[in-house]
Amino acid sequence: MEYRSFTIGDLMTNCYLVWVGKEAGVIDPGGPVDGIERFLRENSLKLQWIINTHGHGDHIAGNAALQQKFEVPIWIHAADREMLSSPTANLSAFMGESVTSPDADRELNDGDQIALGNEWIQVITTPGHTPGGISLLSPGLAFVGDTLFFESIGRTDFPGGNHQELLKSIRERLFLLPAQTKVFPGHGEVTSIGYEMKNNLYVDEDSAD
């Protein structure tokens, strides 16, 4: 599986374009999508779907534009679905914006397998940052949204956040992946499971904190 990242929007959200052969998917288009559209067209890639790892405004802001241009479905976990249409729920209203997205065409669940070319992406639930947070796994790759960052973890002080649940998601889902697995977070630099297991002090803290 090939991939390219685009850092977009005021909050510098990492959007990921993944592709196998000529079939492509977009993960978390959080702002202007001109660069994504140009890359797709220049490389003759056919967009198949848009997936949001969670429903915050800085991860869904480009959904409408991409769907309109390419007529592809939007997929998200059921617990975050209402955030697509609500600037209050997706927190964009608190930043003086009004981000909305078309409704989801499919609700993703733990263990779902998503085809891309002749390969598959697995969905695992990783709640804590939001109730419906998910991560997307391909051999050697993990797209984790705002669950895990380089030497940090996702915020849990937003509505719907749960600190203990986030730590559980990291320890019991992500940290069971092979150490060499590359971690592609929603913000900041790429890291790896092995590096975070050794160096992420936030995950080492007492789960009761």
NORFENCOR-V961300 format. One record per residue. RES is the residue in one letter. PHI is phi in whole degrees, 0 to 359 (* if undefined). Layout:
res=RES phi=PHI
res=RES phi=PHI
This chain:
res=M phi=*
res=E phi=261
res=Y phi=206
res=R phi=212
res=S phi=256
res=F phi=230
res=T phi=263
res=I phi=223
res=G phi=85
res=D phi=297
res=L phi=264
res=M phi=53
res=T phi=280
res=N phi=276
res=C phi=258
res=Y phi=241
res=L phi=257
res=V phi=239
res=W phi=206
res=V phi=228
res=G phi=63
res=K phi=252
res=E phi=266
res=A phi=228
res=G phi=224
res=V phi=242
res=I phi=248
res=D phi=60
res=P phi=283
res=G phi=262
res=G phi=184
res=P phi=305
res=V phi=249
res=D phi=301
res=G phi=295
res=I phi=294
res=E phi=300
res=R phi=297
res=F phi=296
res=L phi=301
res=R phi=288
res=E phi=295
res=N phi=254
res=S phi=53
res=L phi=269
res=K phi=254
res=L phi=290
res=Q phi=255
res=W phi=196
res=I phi=240
res=I phi=239
res=N phi=255
res=T phi=291
res=H phi=196
res=G phi=259
res=H phi=292
res=G phi=303
res=D phi=282
res=H phi=243
res=I phi=237
res=A phi=298
res=G phi=265
res=N phi=305
res=A phi=298
res=A phi=296
res=L phi=293
res=Q phi=295
res=Q phi=295
res=K phi=285
res=F phi=242
res=E phi=52
res=V phi=243
res=P phi=283
res=I phi=250
res=W phi=235
res=I phi=202
res=H phi=288
res=A phi=303
res=A phi=293
res=D phi=250
res=R phi=300
res=E phi=295
res=M phi=292
res=L phi=300
res=S phi=258
res=S phi=239
res=P phi=301
res=T phi=289
res=A phi=293
res=N phi=271
res=L phi=74
res=S phi=293
res=A phi=298
res=F phi=283
res=M phi=253
res=G phi=78
res=E phi=241
res=S phi=220
res=V phi=279
res=T phi=225
res=S phi=227
res=P phi=302
res=D phi=295
res=A phi=292
res=D phi=270
res=R phi=205
res=E phi=261
res=L phi=270
res=N phi=232
res=D phi=302
res=G phi=90
res=D phi=301
res=Q phi=247
res=I phi=247
res=A phi=282
res=L phi=214
res=G phi=60
res=N phi=260
res=E phi=239
res=W phi=227
res=I phi=246
res=Q phi=259
res=V phi=266
res=I phi=234
res=T phi=280
res=T phi=224
res=P phi=289
res=G phi=140
res=H phi=291
res=T phi=222
res=P phi=298
res=G phi=254
res=G phi=296
res=I phi=229
res=S phi=237
res=L phi=241
res=L phi=244
res=S phi=226
res=P phi=311
res=G phi=85
res=L phi=228
res=A phi=221
res=F phi=261
res=V phi=248
res=G phi=58
res=D phi=257
res=T phi=281
res=L phi=224
res=F phi=235
res=F phi=300
res=E phi=57
res=S phi=204
res=I phi=222
res=G phi=291
res=R phi=290
res=T phi=232
res=D phi=267
res=F phi=275
res=P phi=305
res=G phi=89
res=G phi=283
res=N phi=213
res=H phi=296
res=Q phi=296
res=E phi=294
res=L phi=298
res=L phi=299
res=K phi=296
res=S phi=300
res=I phi=290
res=R phi=290
res=E phi=260
res=R phi=242
res=L phi=289
res=F phi=284
res=L phi=270
res=L phi=284
res=P phi=304
res=A phi=302
res=Q phi=280
res=T phi=301
res=K phi=285
res=V phi=249
res=F phi=251
res=P phi=274
res=G phi=288
res=H phi=212
res=G phi=84
res=E phi=273
res=V phi=292
res=T phi=223
res=S phi=218
res=I phi=299
res=G phi=300
res=Y phi=296
res=E phi=292
res=M phi=298
res=K phi=270
res=N phi=238
res=N phi=272
res=L phi=291
res=Y phi=292
res=V phi=283
res=D phi=283
res=E phi=293
res=D phi=298
res=S phi=295
res=A phi=275
res=D phi=289
